[in-house]
Amino acid sequence: MPQKRKIALFSTSFLAYSQTFIYDELMAHSIDYEITVFCKNRMNEDKFPYKNFISPSGKISTFLYENIGYWPAFNKVFKSENFDLIHAHFGTGAVYALPYARKFNLPFLVTFHGNDVASAFGPRKYFPTQWRYNLLIKKIIAEMSLGLVVSKELIELLKDLGCDENKLRHFRLGIDTSKFVPSGKTKKKPLQFLMIGRFTEKKGYIYALRAFNKIIQQGKTAQLKLIGDGDFLNSCKEFVQNNALSSCVIFAGVLNSEEVAQELNNSHILLAPSVVASDFDREGLPTVIKEAMACEVPVISTYHAGIPEIITDSEDGFLVPERSIDLLAEKMIQFIENPELVKEFGTRARIKVSNIFDINKEIMLLEKHYEEVLAK
């Protein structure tokens, strides 16, 4: 019987709700791979159960690991397990993986997601919390065996940082299309728009709210539900209150993946008006867009990052330029006035995601990348 490949997976925190794609990837691996997770801290263990992980124990140990980017106790695990390769999620996670790749002379892969690449540009690279990452990012891209990149735009940014194009692979993170499925139930009226994600500048929540306010002021009937938490939540709540939108805008808080799937099936349209933030933060290719499309929920989004790689404008969703409040409102009204488009676009969206972004297909590709590296 062939021996299992042993992978050391580095994830800075395991696991935030905004990174469920890491958990889905872990659970989808074939039985030929055994994954051990190395993390700074363990989060939401009840929601994301996974026994094969190791992290520093106690606040002092966690503080030291975070600040020196290395934890000696991990050496014992590496020596006993004889890992075949290391895989880090996010360039920032690669900071913690790099010392072990060097010490144990192991192949080293990094999945870049968006904000990690953006952190090397713009004002964020001068933030005190970014000093180690900015010190090491060029060494990471020089020493990694492969970089798996979720959008073509990020590939170009990594090349601008000096990365060898031959080391980069366009790798789309998949989703579980058996979990995100259309319910088949008739959805209640009025039309419900939905936004899901952290309340950060790049998600564009304020532009969605301004566009929604515009259509309400024009006499249209609709609802908007906002799921998530973050720094911009209070300012969004203030906008809703100041514009008398409380009767048609709902703040639902943080929900788990099962609850998100349910909310998608209760909604008609997903809004994802992402922008490049003032600190250069940006998306890669938002997972929530794929999840919505898998549920036959069309998306109104922006020409931003990898989003045009999944949404075809006026075919399975709508795309508008970043910060285009008038055009966002126009597309929202188009769905309200032409409800048949919701079903038409949604059907096409589900077919596309099933063909291109199914997690089982993507995991097969990921494991091929592992074997590509191991064969060298």
N, C-alpha and C positions, 0 to 999 in steps of 0.2 A: 504494500500500500504506500503511495507517494507521501512523503512527509509534508506537513502543512508549512506554508510560508508564514513567517512570523514578522508582523509589522508593528513598529513603534509609532503610534499616532500622537502628535503633539497638538493640543488644543489649549489655549491660554486658560480659559474657564470652561468647564465641562459640567453643565451645558446651559447657556442662556436660551430663552424662548426664541430669540431672534436668530438662533443658529440650529434650528431643528434639522436642517439639511445635513449636518454632520452626523446626527444620530441616525437619520434615515439611511445614510450611506453605510454606516457601521452595520446596521441590521440587515442590509441587503447583500453584503459580501457572501461569496460562495463558501462552502465548507472547506475549501482548500486554503483559506486564509484565517489566521488567528491574530486578532488585533488587541494590543495593549495600549490603553490611553494614558498619556502623561499630561497632567494638567496642574495649573497653579492652585485652583480650588475646585471643589465638586459642588455643583449647583443643581437644584431641582431633581434630586435623585429619585424622588417618588414619581415624577412625570417621565423621566428618562432613565429607567433602570438599566444598569450595565455594571457587572461586578468586576470586570477585568480592567481596573484602572489603578493608578498610583498618583498620589499628590503629597506634598509636604504636609506634615501634621502639626496643627497649632498655628497661632497667629505669628509667632516669631519666625518659625520656619517658612511660612508663606511669605512674610515680609522679606526675608533674606533671599528666597528664590526669586521673587519679583525684582529685587534690586541688584542681584549679582548675575541673574540670568542662568543660574546653574545650581544644581542640588546634588551633593556628593552621594546621597543615599540612592539616587537613581542608578549609580554605577553598578551596584550589586545586582539590580534587576537586569541590566544590560549584559553583565557577565554570565548570569545564570540562564538567561533566555536565548542567547545567541540569535539576535534579531537579524533578519535578512535585509531590511531597509527601514528608513525613517520617512514618515510622511507628515508634514506640518500643514495645518490649515491656517491660512492668513500669513502674510509676510511677518507680521508681528509675532506669531507663534513660532516662526522659524528662528527667531532670536534665541529661544530656549532649546530648540532642536540642534542648532549648529554645533555647539560644543561636543555633543555626543556623536554626531556624524563624524567630526574630526577625530575624537578620541578613539572611537571603535572602527574607524575607516569604513563607514557604511554608505551605500547609495542614499541619496537625500532628495526627496521630492517636496515641492511646495505648491499648494493650491492658493492662487491669488483671487480675491473676491471683489475688490473695488476700493473700499476705504483704505486698505493697507497700501495699495499703490499710490493713491491720492495723497497719503500722509508724507510721501517723499517729495511732494511738490507744494508750493504755496506756503502760507504762514504757519501751517500746522507743524512743519518740520522744525520750527524753532520752539515748540512747546517743550517745557522741562520734562514732561512725561515721555517725550519721543526721542530723547537724546540717544539711547542705546540703539533703537531701531534705525535711526538715521546714520549712526556710526557704522552699523553693520549691514545695511541693505545692499550695498554694492558687493560686499563680501558674500552675502547670501546668494545673490544672483550669479556670482562668479563660481561659487563652489557647489551649488545645487546641481543635481544630475538632470532634473527636468523641472520646468515650471508649468503647472496646469492652470490655464487662465480662462475665466468664465466669459470673457467677451473679447471681440476683436479690438475694441478701443483700448482695453488694458494691455493687449499685446504691444500696441504702438507705444504706449506710455512706458512699458518696461524696456522696450528697445531704446527709448530716449534716455533711460537710466544707464544704458550701456550693456543691456543683456543681449547675449548671442541669440539671434532669432532661431537658430537651429535647436536651441534647448527649450523652446516654448511650444506648448501644445494647446490648441483651442479645445477646452473641455467644459461642456455644459453640464452643470449639476442637474441630476434627474429628480423627479418626484414620484411618489407612490401613487400611480394612477388607479390603483385599486382602492385607495383610501379617499382620494379626492374624486368623487364621481357625482354626476347629476342625480338628484333625488327622484326626478320624474314627477314630483308633485307640482300642482299649480301654485304659483307664487301669489301672495296677497298683493293687492293694490293699496296705495299708490306705488309707483316705481321707487324702489329703494336703492340708493347708491351706497357703496361701502368703501371705506379706506382701512387698511391694516398695516401696522408697522410702528416703529419707534417714532415719537414726536421729535424729529430732528429737522434741521433746515433742509437737508437734501430731499426729504420725502415730499416736500411741497404741500403740507397740510393747509397752510394759510391760503394758497392759491385755489385749492379745492373749495375751501370755505367761501372765499370771495366770489368764485364762479357760482357756487350754490346759492349764495345770497342774491346774486344777479338774477337767477332764474325764478326765485321766489318773488322778488320784486316785480318781475314781469307777469306774475299771476299764475305761474306753473305750480302744480301740486306734486310734491315728491318728499322723500325722506332721505336723510344722510346719517349713517352710523359710522362712528370712528372707533377703531379697536387699537389699543396700545397705550403706552405710557412714555414719558420722556420730558426733556427740558422745555419743549415748546407747548406742552399740554395746557398750562395755565393761560398762556396768551391766546390759544385757540378757544378756550372756554370763555375768556373775556370778550373775544370777537363775537361769539354766539350770543352772549348776553347783551352786548351793546347793540346788536342788530336784530334783537327780538326773534331769534331763531330757535329758541329752546323747545318750542312745540314740535319742531321737525328735525332737530339734530340731536342724536343720542351719543353720549360718550360711554362706551361699554367696558373700558379698562383692558387689562391683559387677559387673553384667553389662550387655552392650550390648542393643539392642532386639531383635536376632535371637535372642539367648540368652534374653531375657525371654519372647518369644513361645513358645519351646520349653518353658520352665519352666511357663508358663501351660497349655500343652497336656499337660503331665505331671501337673498338679495338678487337684484337684476343686473347691476353694473358695478364693476370695481373701478375706482379712481386711483391712479398712480401717477400723479403729476410731478415726477422727480426732476430735480434741478441740480446743477453744480453749485454747491454751497459757497459762501464767501470765503471759507477756509480751504476751498478746493476739494472738499469731501464729495464723493459721488458714488453712484451705484455701480455694481457689476452687471448682474442680470437678476432682478428681484425674484426670489422664489415665489412670493405671493401671486405674482402675475401668472406663473405657470399653474399654480394651484387653482386660481380662479378659472383659467381657461379649461382646465381639466374638468371643472364642475359646470362647463357650458355657460360660464359667466363672462361676457365680453368685457374688455378693459379699455378705458380711456386713459392714455398715458402720453408721454412726451418723447420727442426725438432726443434721447439721452442715453449715454453709455451703450449697453448691449440690448436695450429694449427693442429697437427696430429689428433685431435679429430674431425676435419671436413674434411680434405683432406686425401684421401686414395691414397698413392703413386702409380703411374702408372695405376690408375683406373679412377680417375676424376681430376687428377692434378699430379704435381711432387713435391717431397720433397727432399731437400739436406741438409747436415750439415751446420750449421751456418758458414758464411764467406768463403764458398767453391766457389770461383770465377770460377775455372775450371769446376766444376759440374754444376753451374748455366749456364755457357755458353753452356755446352754440352746439357742441357735440352732445352735451347732456340733453338739451332740448330736442335734438334730432332723435334720440332714443325715446324720449317721452312722447313725441308726436308720431313716431313710427315704431310702436312696440313689437311689430313683427321682426324688426331688425335684431332684437335681443335673441330670439330663437335662432334666426338665420346665422348671425355672427357666432353665437355660442356653439352651434353644431360644428362649424368649421374650426373653431378654437380647440375643441375637444379632440378632433381628429389630428390636428397638428401636434398637440402636446403628446398624444399617445404615440405618434410616429417618431417624434424627435426627442422628447424629454422623459420618456419612461425610465424610471430609476434602474430597472433590471438591465436595460440596454446600456445605460451609462456605466453601471458597475462592471459589466463585461469589458467596456473600453478602459476603465480605470485599471482593472487587473491586467489588461494588455500593456498598459503603460508601466505597471510594476515589472512585468516580465521583460519589457524592452530594456529597462534599466539593469535588471539582474543579469541579462544576457551579455552585457558589456564587460 
